[in-house]
Amino acid sequence: MAWKKIVLLFFGSAISALAYFIKPSAVIVDVAIIICTVIYLINRKGRVNLRKGLITIAVVAFGFGSVYSSINYYKYHNSVVILDANKAMPMTEFIAMGLINNGGYNPYDVQTNMAIKSKDERNEKNLQMITERLKDNGLVGYLIFLTKKQIFNTSDASFGWQVDAGANGFIIPFTQYQSGIRWRIQRIFTGTSGNQNWKGNVIWVQIVWCFIIIGMLLALGSDNLVVLLLKYTVLGGMAFLLILEGGRSRYLIQFLPYIIMLSAYGWSHIRIVLSKKSYWVKEKVDVCQRH
């Protein structure tokens, strides 16, 4: 294997490890890359060089593992910021939150975890809540819950800005200005306080979001490897939000670049999609006429 490829693989896996500490969901694209690579290798019908495959796995594992373990060690062994690992909230807390109400933030779960001092006991309590909530839902109830949660996760094109504004409108821009050009910009998009209806602007945002969704649907039939990577990344992101804390379209922002690229591909190939459809209809008509 060429040294350039080895260096690129190492730095790519090292950057993935860094991205994990910034946002754990960033590894979803890495999983998608692995799946697409496996599909690519299978499609080559056994022409894969075993030695190259093993070298690739070793380089990726070393690049990711070395950076991950180094940062993880430094995180708890430095004199700048002292972290207590026993106070960390386990992933099971976010899974438990994702199983109740609309699958979003749940103050009860947070307070329950904060009241427990031991990390192991905290994790055990979360596992207990997860088991109880799954049993309460049942299989059919859980599937219905996931359907509703997916709607909450994806339906709001404003990504929760209106909801999160609150009584004081703390994330509405330019609230400190009451005149001038910035104030006029604010008046175009928002009201004077939180929970306003954006003066109807949200309708246009929702229309754009519908076009993006249609574009993704148009890309579903593509077997292009890059498009496959985008599809698996978006699908993985959706699954991530269904399993963990979600219930808000705001969390979808982290996967927005992949969603936009996938939608853009779908719209750019709409002629191909339509031609395939017309071809299928023509073939069906011809078959019917022959019989």
BASE-169601 format. One record per residue (C-alpha): z, x, y negated. Coordinates in Angstrom, 3 decimals, m for minus. Layout:
# residues N
<node><z>Z</z><x>X</x><y>Y</y></node>
...
//
This chain:
# residues 291
<node><z>0.000</z><x>0.000</x><y>0.000</y></node>
<node><z>m0.940</z><x>1.330</x><y>m3.479</y></node>
<node><z>1.896</z><x>2.675</x><y>m5.608</y></node>
<node><z>0.873</z><x>0.417</x><y>m8.517</y></node>
<node><z>1.428</z><x>m2.678</x><y>m6.371</y></node>
<node><z>4.795</z><x>m1.374</x><y>m5.177</y></node>
<node><z>5.928</z><x>m0.721</x><y>m8.772</y></node>
<node><z>4.760</z><x>m4.206</x><y>m9.868</y></node>
<node><z>6.559</z><x>m5.824</x><y>m6.942</y></node>
<node><z>9.760</z><x>m3.942</x><y>m7.737</y></node>
<node><z>9.772</z><x>m4.815</x><y>m11.436</y></node>
<node><z>8.774</z><x>m8.415</x><y>m10.702</y></node>
<node><z>11.694</z><x>m8.879</x><y>m8.308</y></node>
<node><z>14.064</z><x>m7.059</x><y>m10.704</y></node>
<node><z>13.052</z><x>m9.382</x><y>m13.567</y></node>
<node><z>13.631</z><x>m12.351</x><y>m11.243</y></node>
<node><z>17.194</z><x>m11.142</x><y>m10.661</y></node>
<node><z>17.740</z><x>m10.866</x><y>m14.429</y></node>
<node><z>16.292</z><x>m14.346</x><y>m14.912</y></node>
<node><z>18.752</z><x>m15.711</x><y>m12.348</y></node>
<node><z>21.721</z><x>m14.667</x><y>m14.484</y></node>
<node><z>20.123</z><x>m16.252</x><y>m17.550</y></node>
<node><z>19.275</z><x>m19.489</x><y>m15.740</y></node>
<node><z>19.833</z><x>m19.846</x><y>m11.961</y></node>
<node><z>17.038</z><x>m22.414</x><y>m11.690</y></node>
<node><z>14.593</z><x>m19.623</x><y>m12.630</y></node>
<node><z>14.538</z><x>m18.543</x><y>m8.971</y></node>
<node><z>12.694</z><x>m21.769</x><y>m8.118</y></node>
<node><z>9.432</z><x>m20.156</x><y>m9.181</y></node>
<node><z>10.254</z><x>m17.203</x><y>m6.889</y></node>
<node><z>10.675</z><x>m19.589</x><y>m3.956</y></node>
<node><z>7.341</z><x>m21.176</x><y>m4.891</y></node>
<node><z>5.719</z><x>m17.707</x><y>m4.927</y></node>
<node><z>7.103</z><x>m16.969</x><y>m1.449</y></node>
<node><z>5.791</z><x>m20.283</x><y>m0.081</y></node>
<node><z>2.343</z><x>m19.720</x><y>m1.624</y></node>
<node><z>2.264</z><x>m16.151</x><y>m0.262</y></node>
<node><z>3.064</z><x>m17.392</x><y>3.245</y></node>
<node><z>0.322</z><x>m20.046</x><y>2.962</y></node>
<node><z>m2.123</z><x>m17.390</x><y>1.761</y></node>
<node><z>m1.256</z><x>m15.065</x><y>4.643</y></node>
<node><z>m1.586</z><x>m17.869</x><y>7.213</y></node>
<node><z>m4.996</z><x>m18.795</x><y>5.821</y></node>
<node><z>m6.186</z><x>m15.224</x><y>6.384</y></node>
<node><z>m6.063</z><x>m15.993</x><y>10.131</y></node>
<node><z>m4.135</z><x>m13.017</x><y>11.352</y></node>
<node><z>m5.841</z><x>m10.399</x><y>9.228</y></node>
<node><z>m2.509</z><x>m9.432</x><y>7.704</y></node>
<node><z>m1.418</z><x>m5.838</x><y>7.958</y></node>
<node><z>2.112</z><x>m5.913</x><y>9.407</y></node>
<node><z>3.021</z><x>m2.627</x><y>7.748</y></node>
<node><z>2.023</z><x>m3.932</x><y>4.308</y></node>
<node><z>3.951</z><x>m7.134</x><y>4.895</y></node>
<node><z>7.138</z><x>m5.283</x><y>5.822</y></node>
<node><z>6.784</z><x>m2.944</x><y>2.816</y></node>
<node><z>6.360</z><x>m5.943</x><y>0.504</y></node>
<node><z>9.493</z><x>m7.642</x><y>1.873</y></node>
<node><z>11.488</z><x>m4.407</x><y>1.605</y></node>
<node><z>10.423</z><x>m3.713</x><y>m1.995</y></node>
<node><z>11.142</z><x>m7.270</x><y>m3.150</y></node>
<node><z>14.518</z><x>m7.331</x><y>m1.391</y></node>
<node><z>15.486</z><x>m3.945</x><y>m2.836</y></node>
<node><z>14.315</z><x>m4.836</x><y>m6.374</y></node>
<node><z>16.104</z><x>m8.175</x><y>m6.481</y></node>
<node><z>19.169</z><x>m7.059</x><y>m4.506</y></node>
<node><z>19.845</z><x>m3.864</x><y>m6.447</y></node>
<node><z>19.642</z><x>m5.548</x><y>m9.872</y></node>
<node><z>21.610</z><x>m8.604</x><y>m8.717</y></node>
<node><z>24.439</z><x>m6.595</x><y>m7.129</y></node>
<node><z>24.621</z><x>m4.172</x><y>m10.094</y></node>
<node><z>24.914</z><x>m6.945</x><y>m12.691</y></node>
<node><z>27.329</z><x>m8.912</x><y>m10.530</y></node>
<node><z>29.560</z><x>m5.847</x><y>m10.127</y></node>
<node><z>29.465</z><x>m5.001</x><y>m13.842</y></node>
<node><z>30.245</z><x>m8.606</x><y>m14.734</y></node>
<node><z>33.709</z><x>m8.328</x><y>m13.179</y></node>
<node><z>34.312</z><x>m4.603</x><y>m13.764</y></node>
<node><z>33.921</z><x>m3.916</x><y>m17.479</y></node>
<node><z>36.249</z><x>m3.469</x><y>m20.427</y></node>
<node><z>34.197</z><x>m5.522</x><y>m22.896</y></node>
<node><z>34.564</z><x>m9.040</x><y>m21.506</y></node>
<node><z>37.199</z><x>m9.703</x><y>m18.846</y></node>
<node><z>36.147</z><x>m12.484</x><y>m16.469</y></node>
<node><z>38.417</z><x>m14.179</x><y>m13.950</y></node>
<node><z>36.289</z><x>m15.036</x><y>m10.902</y></node>
<node><z>38.992</z><x>m17.452</x><y>m9.727</y></node>
<node><z>38.267</z><x>m19.706</x><y>m12.706</y></node>
<node><z>34.547</z><x>m19.979</x><y>m12.027</y></node>
<node><z>33.226</z><x>m23.458</x><y>m11.309</y></node>
<node><z>31.516</z><x>m23.491</x><y>m7.896</y></node>
<node><z>28.050</z><x>m24.953</x><y>m7.364</y></node>
<node><z>29.650</z><x>m27.722</x><y>m5.291</y></node>
<node><z>31.087</z><x>m29.174</x><y>m8.513</y></node>
<node><z>27.586</z><x>m29.757</x><y>m9.898</y></node>
<node><z>26.404</z><x>m31.184</x><y>m6.564</y></node>
<node><z>29.340</z><x>m33.631</x><y>m6.608</y></node>
<node><z>28.512</z><x>m34.663</x><y>m10.190</y></node>
<node><z>24.930</z><x>m35.228</x><y>m9.132</y></node>
<node><z>26.048</z><x>m37.873</x><y>m6.632</y></node>
<node><z>27.808</z><x>m40.390</x><y>m8.858</y></node>
<node><z>26.883</z><x>m42.818</x><y>m11.653</y></node>
<node><z>23.451</z><x>m41.709</x><y>m12.928</y></node>
<node><z>23.890</z><x>m38.196</x><y>m11.516</y></node>
<node><z>24.758</z><x>m36.668</x><y>m14.876</y></node>
<node><z>27.796</z><x>m35.030</x><y>m16.478</y></node>
<node><z>31.033</z><x>m36.524</x><y>m15.169</y></node>
<node><z>34.273</z><x>m35.766</x><y>m17.122</y></node>
<node><z>36.424</z><x>m36.798</x><y>m14.135</y></node>
<node><z>34.911</z><x>m34.101</x><y>m11.915</y></node>
<node><z>35.315</z><x>m31.454</x><y>m14.623</y></node>
<node><z>38.972</z><x>m32.342</x><y>m15.249</y></node>
<node><z>39.672</z><x>m32.443</x><y>m11.506</y></node>
<node><z>38.232</z><x>m28.949</x><y>m11.044</y></node>
<node><z>40.057</z><x>m27.544</x><y>m14.059</y></node>
<node><z>43.378</z><x>m28.881</x><y>m12.745</y></node>
<node><z>42.981</z><x>m26.912</x><y>m9.493</y></node>
<node><z>43.845</z><x>m23.233</x><y>m9.947</y></node>
<node><z>42.522</z><x>m21.822</x><y>m6.679</y></node>
<node><z>38.770</z><x>m21.321</x><y>m6.378</y></node>
<node><z>38.816</z><x>m22.046</x><y>m2.635</y></node>
<node><z>40.832</z><x>m25.240</x><y>m3.101</y></node>
<node><z>38.482</z><x>m26.269</x><y>m5.911</y></node>
<node><z>35.503</z><x>m25.801</x><y>m3.642</y></node>
<node><z>37.228</z><x>m27.703</x><y>m0.828</y></node>
<node><z>37.963</z><x>m30.633</x><y>m3.166</y></node>
<node><z>34.327</z><x>m30.755</x><y>m4.280</y></node>
<node><z>33.111</z><x>m30.763</x><y>m0.672</y></node>
<node><z>35.465</z><x>m33.661</x><y>0.004</y></node>
<node><z>34.064</z><x>m35.621</x><y>m2.969</y></node>
<node><z>30.490</z><x>m34.875</x><y>m1.861</y></node>
<node><z>31.210</z><x>m36.172</x><y>1.663</y></node>
<node><z>32.918</z><x>m39.323</x><y>0.358</y></node>
<node><z>30.138</z><x>m40.137</x><y>m2.098</y></node>
<node><z>27.429</z><x>m39.664</x><y>0.520</y></node>
<node><z>29.307</z><x>m41.955</x><y>2.913</y></node>
<node><z>29.807</z><x>m44.582</x><y>0.191</y></node>
<node><z>26.090</z><x>m44.627</x><y>m0.575</y></node>
<node><z>24.801</z><x>m44.606</x><y>2.995</y></node>
<node><z>21.252</z><x>m43.532</x><y>3.794</y></node>
<node><z>19.467</z><x>m46.455</x><y>2.107</y></node>
<node><z>21.857</z><x>m46.456</x><y>m0.843</y></node>
<node><z>21.370</z><x>m42.715</x><y>m1.312</y></node>
<node><z>17.574</z><x>m43.069</x><y>m1.342</y></node>
<node><z>17.860</z><x>m45.833</x><y>m3.944</y></node>
<node><z>20.230</z><x>m43.642</x><y>m5.953</y></node>
<node><z>17.755</z><x>m40.723</x><y>m5.858</y></node>
<node><z>14.953</z><x>m43.010</x><y>m7.042</y></node>
<node><z>17.008</z><x>m44.192</x><y>m10.017</y></node>
<node><z>18.145</z><x>m40.644</x><y>m10.781</y></node>
<node><z>14.556</z><x>m39.384</x><y>m10.755</y></node>
<node><z>13.738</z><x>m42.036</x><y>m13.380</y></node>
<node><z>16.669</z><x>m40.860</x><y>m15.515</y></node>
<node><z>15.537</z><x>m37.247</x><y>m15.005</y></node>
<node><z>11.971</z><x>m37.756</x><y>m16.168</y></node>
<node><z>11.516</z><x>m40.971</x><y>m18.169</y></node>
<node><z>12.668</z><x>m39.944</x><y>m21.661</y></node>
<node><z>9.962</z><x>m37.969</x><y>m23.464</y></node>
<node><z>12.368</z><x>m37.146</x><y>m26.303</y></node>
<node><z>14.455</z><x>m35.202</x><y>m23.726</y></node>
<node><z>17.696</z><x>m36.831</x><y>m24.848</y></node>
<node><z>17.573</z><x>m35.642</x><y>m28.445</y></node>
<node><z>18.234</z><x>m39.154</x><y>m29.741</y></node>
<node><z>21.096</z><x>m39.734</x><y>m27.293</y></node>
<node><z>22.725</z><x>m36.348</x><y>m27.859</y></node>
<node><z>22.641</z><x>m36.682</x><y>m31.644</y></node>
<node><z>26.015</z><x>m38.427</x><y>m31.611</y></node>
<node><z>27.778</z><x>m40.120</x><y>m34.472</y></node>
<node><z>27.544</z><x>m37.053</x><y>m36.702</y></node>
<node><z>23.958</z><x>m36.249</x><y>m35.818</y></node>
<node><z>24.861</z><x>m32.647</x><y>m35.022</y></node>
<node><z>21.453</z><x>m31.733</x><y>m33.603</y></node>
<node><z>19.309</z><x>m33.687</x><y>m36.044</y></node>
<node><z>17.572</z><x>m31.032</x><y>m38.178</y></node>
<node><z>18.211</z><x>m30.447</x><y>m41.877</y></node>
<node><z>21.203</z><x>m32.821</x><y>m42.134</y></node>
<node><z>22.681</z><x>m30.610</x><y>m44.851</y></node>
<node><z>19.706</z><x>m31.259</x><y>m47.137</y></node>
<node><z>19.398</z><x>m34.480</x><y>m49.115</y></node>
<node><z>16.264</z><x>m33.671</x><y>m51.078</y></node>
<node><z>13.215</z><x>m31.437</x><y>m51.059</y></node>
<node><z>10.544</z><x>m30.776</x><y>m48.481</y></node>
<node><z>12.899</z><x>m30.250</x><y>m45.517</y></node>
<node><z>14.617</z><x>m33.566</x><y>m46.247</y></node>
<node><z>11.222</z><x>m35.306</x><y>m46.297</y></node>
<node><z>10.331</z><x>m33.765</x><y>m42.915</y></node>
<node><z>13.578</z><x>m35.079</x><y>m41.482</y></node>
<node><z>12.885</z><x>m38.559</x><y>m42.819</y></node>
<node><z>9.533</z><x>m38.610</x><y>m40.998</y></node>
<node><z>11.106</z><x>m38.061</x><y>m37.598</y></node>
<node><z>14.735</z><x>m39.211</x><y>m37.756</y></node>
<node><z>17.160</z><x>m41.554</x><y>m39.429</y></node>
<node><z>20.140</z><x>m40.529</x><y>m41.523</y></node>
<node><z>22.623</z><x>m40.510</x><y>m38.620</y></node>
<node><z>22.782</z><x>m40.128</x><y>m34.859</y></node>
<node><z>21.406</z><x>m42.636</x><y>m32.352</y></node>
<node><z>18.593</z><x>m43.718</x><y>m34.665</y></node>
<node><z>15.250</z><x>m44.813</x><y>m33.243</y></node>
<node><z>13.332</z><x>m41.967</x><y>m34.915</y></node>
<node><z>11.518</z><x>m44.583</x><y>m37.018</y></node>
<node><z>9.183</z><x>m45.271</x><y>m34.124</y></node>
<node><z>8.139</z><x>m41.652</x><y>m33.699</y></node>
<node><z>9.548</z><x>m41.626</x><y>m30.167</y></node>
<node><z>6.779</z><x>m44.068</x><y>m29.149</y></node>
<node><z>4.117</z><x>m41.443</x><y>m29.893</y></node>
<node><z>6.133</z><x>m38.810</x><y>m28.061</y></node>
<node><z>6.319</z><x>m41.128</x><y>m25.045</y></node>
<node><z>2.543</z><x>m41.674</x><y>m25.114</y></node>
<node><z>1.974</z><x>m37.894</x><y>m25.053</y></node>
<node><z>4.392</z><x>m37.641</x><y>m22.114</y></node>
<node><z>2.392</z><x>m40.289</x><y>m20.221</y></node>
<node><z>m0.782</z><x>m38.225</x><y>m20.721</y></node>
<node><z>1.027</z><x>m35.157</x><y>m19.362</y></node>
<node><z>2.110</z><x>m37.073</x><y>m16.253</y></node>
<node><z>m1.436</z><x>m38.365</x><y>m15.691</y></node>
<node><z>m2.707</z><x>m34.771</x><y>m15.981</y></node>
<node><z>m0.275</z><x>m33.650</x><y>m13.262</y></node>
<node><z>m1.488</z><x>m36.455</x><y>m11.007</y></node>
<node><z>m5.088</z><x>m35.336</x><y>m11.555</y></node>
<node><z>m4.129</z><x>m31.852</x><y>m10.335</y></node>
<node><z>m2.605</z><x>m33.053</x><y>m7.058</y></node>
<node><z>m5.827</z><x>m32.701</x><y>m5.074</y></node>
<node><z>m6.416</z><x>m29.065</x><y>m6.010</y></node>
<node><z>m5.957</z><x>m26.368</x><y>m3.359</y></node>
<node><z>m6.201</z><x>m23.516</x><y>m5.869</y></node>
<node><z>m3.437</z><x>m20.984</x><y>m5.145</y></node>
<node><z>m2.236</z><x>m20.791</x><y>m8.777</y></node>
<node><z>m2.185</z><x>m24.596</x><y>m9.056</y></node>
<node><z>m0.311</z><x>m24.716</x><y>m5.748</y></node>
<node><z>2.280</z><x>m22.366</x><y>m7.259</y></node>
<node><z>2.673</z><x>m24.669</x><y>m10.282</y></node>
<node><z>2.980</z><x>m27.747</x><y>m8.060</y></node>
<node><z>5.663</z><x>m26.183</x><y>m5.862</y></node>
<node><z>7.570</z><x>m24.984</x><y>m8.933</y></node>
<node><z>7.557</z><x>m28.448</x><y>m10.523</y></node>
<node><z>8.460</z><x>m30.053</x><y>m7.189</y></node>
<node><z>11.280</z><x>m27.549</x><y>m6.709</y></node>
<node><z>12.528</z><x>m28.262</x><y>m10.223</y></node>
<node><z>12.595</z><x>m31.994</x><y>m9.524</y></node>
<node><z>14.508</z><x>m31.398</x><y>m6.281</y></node>
<node><z>16.936</z><x>m29.093</x><y>m8.114</y></node>
<node><z>17.779</z><x>m31.839</x><y>m10.629</y></node>
<node><z>18.113</z><x>m34.451</x><y>m7.884</y></node>
<node><z>20.603</z><x>m32.367</x><y>m5.903</y></node>
<node><z>22.646</z><x>m30.945</x><y>m8.784</y></node>
<node><z>23.810</z><x>m32.396</x><y>m12.092</y></node>
<node><z>20.921</z><x>m34.198</x><y>m13.768</y></node>
<node><z>20.486</z><x>m37.759</x><y>m14.928</y></node>
<node><z>19.027</z><x>m36.618</x><y>m18.258</y></node>
<node><z>15.465</z><x>m35.727</x><y>m19.195</y></node>
<node><z>16.946</z><x>m32.931</x><y>m21.308</y></node>
<node><z>17.350</z><x>m30.784</x><y>m18.181</y></node>
<node><z>13.606</z><x>m31.023</x><y>m17.570</y></node>
<node><z>12.947</z><x>m28.709</x><y>m20.532</y></node>
<node><z>13.530</z><x>m25.630</x><y>m18.333</y></node>
<node><z>10.485</z><x>m26.594</x><y>m16.218</y></node>
<node><z>8.338</z><x>m27.777</x><y>m19.121</y></node>
<node><z>6.011</z><x>m24.706</x><y>m19.246</y></node>
<node><z>4.982</z><x>m25.269</x><y>m15.618</y></node>
<node><z>4.577</z><x>m29.017</x><y>m16.183</y></node>
<node><z>2.317</z><x>m28.484</x><y>m19.208</y></node>
<node><z>0.169</z><x>m25.878</x><y>m17.430</y></node>
<node><z>m0.211</z><x>m28.132</x><y>m14.384</y></node>
<node><z>m1.156</z><x>m31.111</x><y>m16.559</y></node>
<node><z>m3.636</z><x>m29.003</x><y>m18.550</y></node>
<node><z>m5.326</z><x>m27.946</x><y>m15.323</y></node>
<node><z>m5.550</z><x>m31.574</x><y>m14.191</y></node>
<node><z>m7.207</z><x>m32.710</x><y>m17.429</y></node>
<node><z>m9.552</z><x>m29.705</x><y>m17.511</y></node>
<node><z>m10.836</z><x>m30.618</x><y>m14.044</y></node>
<node><z>m11.047</z><x>m34.384</x><y>m14.549</y></node>
<node><z>m14.823</z><x>m34.287</x><y>m14.048</y></node>
<node><z>m14.375</z><x>m32.730</x><y>m10.621</y></node>
<node><z>m11.760</z><x>m35.352</x><y>m9.703</y></node>
<node><z>m14.018</z><x>m38.211</x><y>m10.835</y></node>
<node><z>m17.063</z><x>m36.772</x><y>m9.072</y></node>
<node><z>m15.121</z><x>m36.519</x><y>m5.819</y></node>
<node><z>m14.027</z><x>m40.125</x><y>m6.204</y></node>
<node><z>m17.561</z><x>m41.355</x><y>m6.900</y></node>
<node><z>m18.829</z><x>m39.337</x><y>m3.923</y></node>
<node><z>m16.209</z><x>m40.952</x><y>m1.658</y></node>
<node><z>m17.122</z><x>m44.447</x><y>m2.913</y></node>
<node><z>m20.849</z><x>m43.761</x><y>m2.374</y></node>
<node><z>m20.231</z><x>m42.564</x><y>1.181</y></node>
<node><z>m18.168</z><x>m45.669</x><y>1.924</y></node>
<node><z>m20.926</z><x>m47.952</x><y>0.602</y></node>
<node><z>m23.545</z><x>m46.132</x><y>2.697</y></node>
<node><z>m21.424</z><x>m46.513</x><y>5.845</y></node>
<node><z>m20.952</z><x>m50.237</x><y>5.186</y></node>
<node><z>m24.680</z><x>m50.728</x><y>4.664</y></node>
<node><z>m25.521</z><x>m48.933</x><y>7.938</y></node>
<node><z>m23.252</z><x>m51.335</x><y>9.802</y></node>
//
